[in-house]
Amino acid sequence: MIRTPRAHLQIAALTHPGTSGRKNEDRFAVSSFQLSETDSTPALFAIVSDGIGGHQAGEVAAEMAVEIVSQTVAQSDGSHPLEVLDDAIQSASQAIALRAKDDTQRLGMGTTCACAWVVGNRLFTASVGDSRIYLLRGGNIRQLTVDHTWVQEAMEKGILKPGQARSHPNLHVIRRYLGSPRTPQADTRLRLATDESDTQSRRNQGLSLRPEDLLLLCTDGLTDLVNDIEILATIHKMELAGPGLQSAAQALVDLAVERGAPDNITVILMAVPAGRAPKKKTNFWPWILLGLLGLCLLAVVILAVALLVLRVSLPFLSTPTPLP
């Protein structure tokens, strides 16, 4: 893919270290492209990572994840997004694990990862850990990713109810992360309904985005303190006020900070412009050339018919009598 200076979606991003005095171990990146010199289809890639491990180890792991995954995506042609994302995440995880092995001070470091790749108007996602991706559409909010935590597994097995999750002592026990001894596979479920199967969720990849759709990528520093309905209400309130997408990101971060924010907070918003969905740009030159060729052929036919009519008519024309 070829990097471009402007994205085809509206973007806002913000990160905050929280109020605990900890160093910010969150990392994120947003990159815009077109697929190739001959294919002007726009593409937008966003990634957010939340480092774990302490002693600056989490910061290093998150930085490595963002760099390696972003570079791998940039070097692809955009034709097989899910395969590229899975390979990129596994490569980043292996690199982090190797770095931790060589540096005893960073032993056990790791990071979460949530990726959203929009090619034209089609959305592809991949995640590892508990950083999330949301879709806001038509006044509703839907968490597209599935958390890889002890609490999530307990809820799926019926051990915990959703209302018990926020106060459970195992809330932040992550079951899958980059840098783990066993290389994690990227989770490519794109969940649009609570009761759909994993197979159905994976088939949702390539989801067509609509005008005014909004994507939110965030770390658990936001979702631990602000629930889904509050996220929707906060963004909707800022949209009605009309201050812009960056103000909506700021409002989300401010709400988490007001509630204590013991963890780092990172928010990325990507909005489809109203009135049209981003889609592949059509190359009109072949049609223009075909139209010109058709006009030329039509002109030749008209000229031939005119000459034929003139040739048939000439013998019957009388010679005009000159005036005295």
C-alpha positions as a Markdown table, in Angstrom:
| # | Residue | x | y | z |
|---|---|---|---|---|
| 1 | Met | 0.0 | 0.0 | 0.0 |
| 2 | Ile | 1.0 | 3.6 | -0.5 |
| 3 | Arg | 0.8 | 6.1 | 2.4 |
| 4 | Thr | -1.4 | 9.1 | 1.9 |
| 5 | Pro | -1.5 | 12.4 | 3.9 |
| 6 | Arg | -5.2 | 12.4 | 4.4 |
| 7 | Ala | -7.6 | 9.7 | 5.6 |
| 8 | His | -11.0 | 9.0 | 4.0 |
| 9 | Leu | -12.6 | 8.8 | 7.5 |
| 10 | Gln | -12.7 | 11.5 | 10.2 |
| 11 | Ile | -10.3 | 10.7 | 13.0 |
| 12 | Ala | -9.7 | 11.8 | 16.6 |
| 13 | Ala | -7.3 | 10.2 | 19.0 |
| 14 | Leu | -6.3 | 10.9 | 22.6 |
| 15 | Thr | -4.3 | 9.2 | 25.4 |
| 16 | His | -4.0 | 10.1 | 29.1 |
| 17 | Pro | -1.8 | 8.6 | 31.8 |
| 18 | Gly | -4.5 | 8.5 | 34.4 |
| 19 | Thr | -4.4 | 9.9 | 37.9 |
| 20 | Ser | -2.3 | 7.4 | 39.7 |
| 21 | Gly | 1.1 | 8.9 | 38.6 |
| 22 | Arg | 2.0 | 5.8 | 36.6 |
| 23 | Lys | 3.8 | 6.2 | 33.3 |
| 24 | Asn | 1.6 | 5.9 | 30.3 |
| 25 | Glu | 2.1 | 2.4 | 28.9 |
| 26 | Asp | -0.6 | 2.8 | 26.2 |
| 27 | Arg | 0.4 | 3.2 | 22.6 |
| 28 | Phe | -1.6 | 3.8 | 19.4 |
| 29 | Ala | -1.2 | 4.6 | 15.7 |
| 30 | Val | -3.4 | 5.6 | 12.8 |
| 31 | Ser | -2.2 | 5.3 | 9.2 |
| 32 | Ser | -3.9 | 6.1 | 5.9 |
| 33 | Phe | -3.2 | 4.6 | 2.5 |
| 34 | Gln | -4.3 | 3.9 | -1.0 |
| 35 | Leu | -3.9 | 0.3 | -2.2 |
| 36 | Ser | -1.5 | 0.9 | -5.1 |
| 37 | Glu | -0.6 | 3.4 | -7.8 |
| 38 | Thr | -3.2 | 1.9 | -10.1 |
| 39 | Asp | -5.8 | 1.3 | -7.4 |
| 40 | Ser | -6.9 | 4.4 | -5.6 |
| 41 | Thr | -9.1 | 2.6 | -3.1 |
| 42 | Pro | -8.5 | 4.3 | 0.3 |
| 43 | Ala | -7.5 | 2.3 | 3.4 |
| 44 | Leu | -7.2 | 3.3 | 7.1 |
| 45 | Phe | -5.5 | 1.3 | 9.8 |
| 46 | Ala | -5.8 | 2.0 | 13.5 |
| 47 | Ile | -4.2 | 0.1 | 16.4 |
| 48 | Val | -4.2 | 0.5 | 20.2 |
| 49 | Ser | -2.1 | -1.4 | 22.7 |
| 50 | Asp | -2.1 | -1.5 | 26.5 |
| 51 | Gly | 1.3 | -2.6 | 27.9 |
| 52 | Ile | 1.6 | -4.9 | 30.9 |
| 53 | Gly | 4.6 | -5.9 | 33.0 |
| 54 | Gly | 5.7 | -2.9 | 34.9 |
| 55 | His | 9.2 | -1.3 | 35.2 |
| 56 | Gln | 8.7 | 0.3 | 31.7 |
| 57 | Ala | 8.4 | -3.3 | 30.3 |
| 58 | Gly | 4.8 | -2.7 | 29.3 |
| 59 | Glu | 5.7 | 0.5 | 27.6 |
| 60 | Val | 8.3 | -1.3 | 25.5 |
| 61 | Ala | 5.9 | -4.2 | 24.6 |
| 62 | Ala | 3.1 | -1.8 | 23.5 |
| 63 | Glu | 5.5 | 0.2 | 21.4 |
| 64 | Met | 6.9 | -2.9 | 19.7 |
| 65 | Ala | 3.4 | -4.2 | 19.0 |
| 66 | Val | 2.2 | -0.9 | 17.4 |
| 67 | Glu | 5.4 | -0.6 | 15.3 |
| 68 | Ile | 5.6 | -4.2 | 14.1 |
| 69 | Val | 1.9 | -4.6 | 13.3 |
| 70 | Ser | 1.6 | -1.2 | 11.6 |
| 71 | Gln | 4.7 | -1.9 | 9.5 |
| 72 | Thr | 3.4 | -5.3 | 8.4 |
| 73 | Val | 0.1 | -3.8 | 7.4 |
| 74 | Ala | 1.8 | -1.0 | 5.5 |
| 75 | Gln | 3.9 | -3.4 | 3.5 |
| 76 | Ser | 0.9 | -5.5 | 2.4 |
| 77 | Asp | -1.3 | -4.9 | -0.7 |
| 78 | Gly | -4.5 | -5.0 | 1.3 |
| 79 | Ser | -5.9 | -8.0 | -0.5 |
| 80 | His | -6.1 | -10.4 | 2.5 |
| 81 | Pro | -6.5 | -8.2 | 5.6 |
| 82 | Leu | -7.3 | -11.0 | 8.1 |
| 83 | Glu | -4.3 | -13.1 | 7.1 |
| 84 | Val | -2.0 | -10.0 | 7.3 |
| 85 | Leu | -3.3 | -9.1 | 10.8 |
| 86 | Asp | -2.9 | -12.6 | 12.2 |
| 87 | Asp | 0.7 | -12.9 | 10.8 |
| 88 | Ala | 1.5 | -9.4 | 12.1 |
| 89 | Ile | 0.2 | -10.0 | 15.6 |
| 90 | Gln | 2.0 | -13.3 | 15.9 |
| 91 | Ser | 5.3 | -11.8 | 14.6 |
| 92 | Ala | 4.9 | -9.0 | 17.2 |
| 93 | Ser | 4.2 | -11.4 | 20.0 |
| 94 | Gln | 7.3 | -13.5 | 19.2 |
| 95 | Ala | 9.5 | -10.4 | 19.0 |
| 96 | Ile | 8.2 | -9.2 | 22.4 |
| 97 | Ala | 8.8 | -12.6 | 24.0 |
| 98 | Leu | 12.3 | -12.8 | 22.6 |
| 99 | Arg | 13.1 | -9.3 | 23.8 |
| 100 | Ala | 11.9 | -10.2 | 27.3 |
| 101 | Lys | 14.0 | -13.3 | 27.3 |
| 102 | Asp | 17.1 | -11.4 | 26.5 |
| 103 | Asp | 16.4 | -8.7 | 29.1 |
| 104 | Thr | 15.7 | -10.0 | 32.6 |
| 105 | Gln | 14.4 | -6.7 | 33.8 |
| 106 | Arg | 11.6 | -7.0 | 31.2 |
| 107 | Leu | 10.8 | -10.6 | 31.8 |
| 108 | Gly | 7.1 | -11.3 | 31.5 |
| 109 | Met | 6.3 | -8.1 | 29.7 |
| 110 | Gly | 3.4 | -8.1 | 27.3 |
| 111 | Thr | 0.6 | -6.1 | 25.7 |
| 112 | Thr | -2.9 | -6.1 | 24.4 |
| 113 | Cys | -3.8 | -5.3 | 20.9 |
| 114 | Ala | -6.9 | -4.1 | 19.1 |
| 115 | Cys | -6.8 | -3.4 | 15.3 |
| 116 | Ala | -9.3 | -1.9 | 12.9 |
| 117 | Trp | -8.6 | -1.9 | 9.2 |
| 118 | Val | -11.0 | -0.1 | 6.9 |
| 119 | Val | -10.5 | -0.9 | 3.2 |
| 120 | Gly | -12.8 | 1.3 | 1.1 |
| 121 | Asn | -15.9 | 1.0 | 3.2 |
| 122 | Arg | -15.2 | -2.6 | 4.5 |
| 123 | Leu | -14.2 | -3.2 | 8.1 |
| 124 | Phe | -11.8 | -5.9 | 9.3 |
| 125 | Thr | -10.8 | -6.3 | 12.9 |
| 126 | Ala | -8.4 | -8.4 | 15.1 |
| 127 | Ser | -7.7 | -8.3 | 18.8 |
| 128 | Val | -5.8 | -9.9 | 21.6 |
| 129 | Gly | -6.4 | -9.1 | 25.2 |
| 130 | Asp | -9.1 | -6.7 | 26.7 |
| 131 | Ser | -8.7 | -3.6 | 24.6 |
| 132 | Arg | -11.9 | -3.1 | 22.7 |
| 133 | Ile | -13.5 | -2.0 | 19.4 |
| 134 | Tyr | -17.0 | -0.6 | 19.3 |
| 135 | Leu | -19.4 | 0.3 | 16.5 |
| 136 | Leu | -21.9 | 3.1 | 17.1 |
| 137 | Arg | -24.6 | 3.0 | 14.5 |
| 138 | Gly | -28.2 | 4.4 | 14.4 |
| 139 | Gly | -28.2 | 5.4 | 18.0 |
| 140 | Asn | -26.9 | 2.0 | 19.3 |
| 141 | Ile | -23.6 | 0.8 | 20.5 |
| 142 | Arg | -22.1 | -2.7 | 19.9 |
| 143 | Gln | -18.9 | -4.2 | 21.2 |
| 144 | Leu | -17.4 | -5.9 | 18.2 |
| 145 | Thr | -14.5 | -7.6 | 20.0 |
| 146 | Val | -14.5 | -10.2 | 22.8 |
| 147 | Asp | -12.3 | -9.7 | 25.9 |
| 148 | His | -9.7 | -12.4 | 26.6 |
| 149 | Thr | -10.1 | -12.3 | 30.4 |
| 150 | Trp | -10.9 | -14.6 | 33.2 |
| 151 | Val | -14.1 | -12.7 | 33.8 |
| 152 | Gln | -15.3 | -13.0 | 30.2 |
| 153 | Glu | -14.7 | -16.7 | 30.3 |
| 154 | Ala | -16.6 | -17.0 | 33.6 |
| 155 | Met | -19.5 | -15.1 | 32.1 |
| 156 | Glu | -19.6 | -17.3 | 29.0 |
| 157 | Lys | -19.6 | -20.4 | 31.3 |
| 158 | Gly | -22.4 | -19.0 | 33.4 |
| 159 | Ile | -20.2 | -18.7 | 36.5 |
| 160 | Leu | -20.6 | -14.9 | 36.7 |
| 161 | Lys | -23.3 | -12.6 | 35.7 |
| 162 | Pro | -22.5 | -9.3 | 33.8 |
| 163 | Gly | -23.3 | -7.2 | 36.8 |
| 164 | Gln | -20.7 | -9.1 | 38.9 |
| 165 | Ala | -17.9 | -8.6 | 36.5 |
| 166 | Arg | -16.9 | -5.0 | 37.4 |
| 167 | Ser | -16.3 | -5.7 | 41.0 |
| 168 | His | -14.6 | -9.1 | 40.7 |
| 169 | Pro | -11.0 | -9.4 | 41.9 |
| 170 | Asn | -10.0 | -11.2 | 38.7 |
| 171 | Leu | -11.3 | -8.3 | 36.5 |
| 172 | His | -7.9 | -7.6 | 35.0 |
| 173 | Val | -6.6 | -11.2 | 34.7 |
| 174 | Ile | -5.8 | -11.4 | 31.0 |
| 175 | Arg | -5.9 | -14.9 | 29.4 |
| 176 | Arg | -4.4 | -14.0 | 26.0 |
| 177 | Tyr | -1.7 | -11.3 | 25.3 |
| 178 | Leu | 1.2 | -10.5 | 23.0 |
| 179 | Gly | 4.5 | -11.6 | 24.4 |
| 180 | Ser | 3.1 | -14.7 | 26.1 |
| 181 | Pro | 5.2 | -17.9 | 26.1 |
| 182 | Arg | 2.6 | -19.4 | 23.8 |
| 183 | Thr | 2.2 | -17.3 | 20.7 |
| 184 | Pro | -1.5 | -16.1 | 20.6 |
| 185 | Gln | -3.7 | -16.3 | 17.6 |
| 186 | Ala | -5.5 | -13.1 | 16.6 |
| 187 | Asp | -9.2 | -13.1 | 17.5 |
| 188 | Thr | -11.0 | -12.2 | 14.2 |
| 189 | Arg | -14.5 | -12.5 | 15.6 |
| 190 | Leu | -16.6 | -9.4 | 14.6 |
| 191 | Arg | -19.6 | -9.8 | 16.9 |
| 192 | Leu | -22.8 | -8.1 | 15.7 |
| 193 | Ala | -25.2 | -10.1 | 17.9 |
| 194 | Thr | -24.9 | -11.5 | 21.4 |
| 195 | Asp | -26.3 | -14.9 | 20.5 |
| 196 | Glu | -24.4 | -15.5 | 17.2 |
| 197 | Ser | -21.8 | -18.3 | 17.0 |
| 198 | Asp | -18.0 | -17.8 | 16.6 |
| 199 | Thr | -18.3 | -18.9 | 13.0 |
| 200 | Gln | -21.0 | -16.4 | 12.3 |
| 201 | Ser | -18.9 | -13.7 | 14.0 |
| 202 | Arg | -16.0 | -14.4 | 11.7 |
| 203 | Arg | -18.2 | -14.2 | 8.7 |
| 204 | Asn | -19.1 | -10.7 | 9.6 |
| 205 | Gln | -15.6 | -9.6 | 8.7 |
| 206 | Gly | -15.6 | -7.2 | 5.8 |
| 207 | Leu | -18.6 | -5.4 | 7.3 |
| 208 | Ser | -19.8 | -2.6 | 5.1 |
| 209 | Leu | -19.7 | 0.7 | 6.9 |
| 210 | Arg | -22.6 | 3.2 | 6.5 |
| 211 | Pro | -22.7 | 7.0 | 6.5 |
| 212 | Glu | -22.4 | 8.3 | 10.1 |
| 213 | Asp | -21.1 | 5.0 | 11.5 |
| 214 | Leu | -18.5 | 5.6 | 14.2 |
| 215 | Leu | -15.8 | 3.2 | 15.3 |
| 216 | Leu | -14.2 | 3.4 | 18.8 |
| 217 | Leu | -11.0 | 1.7 | 19.8 |
| 218 | Cys | -10.0 | 2.0 | 23.5 |
| 219 | Thr | -8.1 | 0.5 | 26.3 |
| 220 | Asp | -9.6 | -0.8 | 29.5 |
| 221 | Gly | -8.7 | 2.5 | 31.3 |
| 222 | Leu | -11.9 | 3.8 | 29.7 |
| 223 | Thr | -14.2 | 0.8 | 29.8 |
| 224 | Asp | -13.4 | -0.1 | 33.5 |
| 225 | Leu | -15.0 | 3.2 | 34.5 |
| 226 | Val | -17.4 | 4.1 | 31.7 |
| 227 | Asn | -20.0 | 1.6 | 30.6 |
| 228 | Asp | -21.3 | 1.2 | 27.0 |
| 229 | Ile | -24.4 | 3.2 | 27.5 |
| 230 | Glu | -22.4 | 6.1 | 29.0 |
| 231 | Ile | -20.0 | 6.0 | 26.1 |
| 232 | Leu | -22.9 | 6.2 | 23.6 |
| 233 | Ala | -24.6 | 9.0 | 25.6 |
| 234 | Thr | -21.3 | 11.0 | 25.9 |
| 235 | Ile | -20.5 | 10.8 | 22.1 |
| 236 | His | -24.1 | 11.5 | 21.2 |
| 237 | Lys | -24.2 | 14.6 | 23.4 |
| 238 | Met | -21.0 | 16.0 | 21.8 |
| 239 | Glu | -22.4 | 15.3 | 18.3 |
| 240 | Leu | -25.5 | 17.3 | 19.2 |
| 241 | Ala | -23.4 | 20.2 | 20.5 |
| 242 | Gly | -21.4 | 20.0 | 17.3 |
| 243 | Pro | -17.8 | 20.7 | 18.6 |
| 244 | Gly | -16.2 | 18.0 | 16.6 |
| 245 | Leu | -14.9 | 14.5 | 16.9 |
| 246 | Gln | -11.8 | 15.4 | 19.0 |
| 247 | Ser | -14.1 | 17.0 | 21.6 |
| 248 | Ala | -16.0 | 13.7 | 21.8 |
| 249 | Ala | -12.7 | 11.8 | 22.5 |
| 250 | Gln | -11.8 | 14.4 | 25.1 |
| 251 | Ala | -15.2 | 14.1 | 26.8 |
| 252 | Leu | -14.7 | 10.3 | 27.1 |
| 253 | Val | -11.3 | 10.7 | 28.7 |
| 254 | Asp | -12.5 | 13.5 | 31.0 |
| 255 | Leu | -15.3 | 11.3 | 32.3 |
| 256 | Ala | -12.9 | 8.5 | 33.1 |
| 257 | Val | -10.5 | 11.0 | 34.8 |
| 258 | Glu | -13.4 | 12.4 | 36.9 |
| 259 | Arg | -14.0 | 8.9 | 38.2 |
| 260 | Gly | -10.5 | 8.3 | 39.4 |
| 261 | Ala | -8.7 | 6.8 | 36.3 |
| 262 | Pro | -6.2 | 4.6 | 38.1 |
| 263 | Asp | -5.1 | 3.2 | 34.7 |
| 264 | Asn | -4.0 | 4.8 | 31.4 |
| 265 | Ile | -6.7 | 5.8 | 29.0 |
| 266 | Thr | -6.5 | 5.7 | 25.2 |
| 267 | Val | -9.3 | 6.5 | 22.7 |
| 268 | Ile | -9.4 | 6.4 | 18.9 |
| 269 | Leu | -12.6 | 7.5 | 17.1 |
| 270 | Met | -13.1 | 7.0 | 13.3 |
| 271 | Ala | -16.3 | 8.4 | 11.7 |
| 272 | Val | -17.7 | 7.8 | 8.3 |
| 273 | Pro | -18.7 | 11.2 | 6.8 |
| 274 | Ala | -22.4 | 11.8 | 6.7 |
| 275 | Gly | -24.1 | 11.5 | 3.3 |
| 276 | Arg | -21.8 | 8.9 | 1.8 |
| 277 | Ala | -19.9 | 5.8 | 2.7 |
| 278 | Pro | -16.2 | 5.6 | 1.7 |
| 279 | Lys | -16.0 | 3.2 | -1.3 |
| 280 | Lys | -13.7 | 2.3 | -4.0 |
| 281 | Lys | -13.1 | 5.1 | -6.5 |
| 282 | Thr | -14.1 | 4.2 | -10.0 |
| 283 | Asn | -11.7 | 4.6 | -12.9 |
| 284 | Phe | -13.6 | 6.4 | -15.5 |
| 285 | Trp | -10.9 | 6.6 | -18.2 |
| 286 | Pro | -11.8 | 3.2 | -19.9 |
| 287 | Trp | -15.4 | 4.5 | -20.2 |
| 288 | Ile | -14.3 | 7.8 | -21.5 |
| 289 | Leu | -12.1 | 6.2 | -24.2 |
| 290 | Leu | -14.9 | 3.8 | -25.1 |
| 291 | Gly | -17.3 | 6.7 | -25.5 |
| 292 | Leu | -14.9 | 8.6 | -27.7 |
| 293 | Leu | -14.4 | 5.5 | -29.9 |
| 294 | Gly | -18.2 | 5.2 | -30.2 |
| 295 | Leu | -18.5 | 8.9 | -31.3 |
| 296 | Cys | -15.7 | 8.4 | -33.9 |
| 297 | Leu | -17.5 | 5.3 | -35.3 |
| 298 | Leu | -20.8 | 7.2 | -35.4 |
| 299 | Ala | -19.2 | 10.1 | -37.3 |
| 300 | Val | -17.7 | 7.7 | -39.9 |
| 301 | Val | -21.1 | 6.1 | -40.4 |
| 302 | Ile | -22.8 | 9.5 | -40.8 |
| 303 | Leu | -20.2 | 10.6 | -43.2 |
| 304 | Ala | -20.5 | 7.4 | -45.3 |
| 305 | Val | -24.3 | 7.7 | -45.4 |
| 306 | Ala | -24.0 | 11.4 | -46.5 |
| 307 | Leu | -21.6 | 10.6 | -49.3 |
| 308 | Leu | -23.8 | 7.8 | -50.5 |
| 309 | Val | -26.9 | 10.0 | -50.5 |
| 310 | Leu | -25.0 | 12.8 | -52.4 |
| 311 | Arg | -23.7 | 10.3 | -55.0 |
| 312 | Val | -27.2 | 9.0 | -55.7 |
| 313 | Ser | -28.8 | 12.4 | -55.9 |
| 314 | Leu | -26.3 | 14.1 | -58.3 |
| 315 | Pro | -27.6 | 12.6 | -61.7 |
| 316 | Phe | -31.0 | 14.1 | -61.1 |
| 317 | Leu | -29.9 | 17.6 | -60.3 |
| 318 | Ser | -30.7 | 20.1 | -63.1 |
| 319 | Thr | -28.3 | 22.7 | -64.2 |
| 320 | Pro | -29.5 | 26.1 | -63.1 |
| 321 | Thr | -30.3 | 28.7 | -65.9 |
| 322 | Pro | -28.0 | 31.7 | -65.7 |
| 323 | Leu | -29.7 | 35.1 | -65.2 |
| 324 | Pro | -29.4 | 37.7 | -68.0 |
